[in-house]
Amino acid sequence: MHVVIIDDDKFCLLSTDNMVRRILLGSKTTLCSSKEEFVAFIDKIDDDIPDLLITDYNIGDFNGIELLLMIREYYQKQGKNVPFPTYLLSGNESFMNLMNEKKSQLATGFINKPLTKEKMNIMINKLIKQNRT
């Protein structure tokens, strides 16, 4: 399984990476800590399509919604839907509650920080169920 993690906070980035690797043994992760790293990744995304993308909302000079819109636009130009689930993380609980309440189509899910093992397991279980159907 290939998981892409985007966060400009190095501690959160490495913490999420560590959690993914412990829960999904043998998984591959791609880490992006800036807009530039993400743009470089999306330029070659078709070479290694991820199974899951997890992004923070605040990422330096841009945000997770802009990132999700970039991904959507990339695939829409090809006449496709985004072929992998995307999760947006934020420490702003009211923002995340609003996004969940509105059932935003931007992401598969919206998760309040901190990302815990329990929240990660929920994401992974949804992914596994989705892959079975």
N, C-alpha and C positions, 0 to 999 in steps of 0.2 A: 504494500500500500504506500502511496506517495502523498504526503501531506505538506502543504505550503503554509508557512507561518509568517505573518507580517506584523512587526511591532518595532517602533523606534526605540523602545526601552530595552536595552540589552539584557537586563536581568529578566524581564518578563518574556522576552524572546527565547532565551536559553531555558528558562523554567518551563515554558510551554513545550519546547522541543524535548526536554527531558521527560516530561509527563507523557507526551505522545509515544516516545520510544519505549517507555516502561509499559504502557497499556497495549500498544501495537508492536509487539516484538518483531523485529526484522523490518520495520517500516523505514522508508526513506523520507527524509525531510529536506525541504528547501527553505532556507531562512532569508528573509528580506528585512532590512532595518531602515530603508529609505525609499523614497519615490524612485530614485535612479535605479536602485537594485530591482525594484518591482518592474519597472519599464524594461530593463534588460531581461528579466524573467519572461514577461508576457511576449516579448519578441520571439522567443523560442518555445512557447508553451505547447505548440503542436508536436514538438519532438518528445515531450514527456508530460502528457496531460495528467494533472494531479487527480487524486481520488477525493480530496478534501482540501478546502482553503479556510484558514482561520486568520482573521485580521483584526487588529485593534482599530478603534474609531479614530483616535488622534495619532497621526503618524507624521510628526514634524510639520512640514509645509503643505501637507494635504491630509485628507481624512479617508476613512474606510469606505464611506459612501462614494466618494470620487473614484476610489479604487474599484469598487464593485461596478460602478457605471462604466469604467474603462474596460473591464472584462466583458460586460454585457455588450457594449458597442463592438468590441473585437469579434465576438461570435455573431452578432446580428449582421455585420458586414458579410459574413459567410453564409447567411441565411440559416443560422443554427441557434439553438438555445445553449446556455452555459451547461456543459456536460458533467459538472461536478458540484456537490453541495458547498455552500459558502456560509460561514458564520462570522458575525460581527461582534466583537467584544468591546465593552465600555464600562468604565467606572461610574458613569453617570446613570444612576438607576432610573431616574424619571424619563430620560431619553430612551433607554432600552425598553421600559414599560410601554411608552408611547409607540415605539416601532412594533413591538409584539401585538399591542392592541389594534393597531392599524393593519396588521397582517401584511406588512410591507413585502412586495415582491422582489426587493433588492437582494435579499439574502434568504437562505434556507432557515436561519435562526438568528436570534439576537440573545446574547448572554451577558449578564452582569458580571463584572470582575469582582473578586478574583476568580480566575478559572480554577476550579477544584477538580479533583479526581472524579467526583460524582458527576459534575457537569460534563466532563470529558467523556465519561462512560455513556451518558445519555446521547451525546453527539455520535459516538462510535456505534452504539446500538441502532440508532436511526439509519446510519450509513449502511450497516450490515443488512438491516431489513429492506432498505431501498435496493440494494444490490441483489437481493434474493427474488425480487419481483420483476 
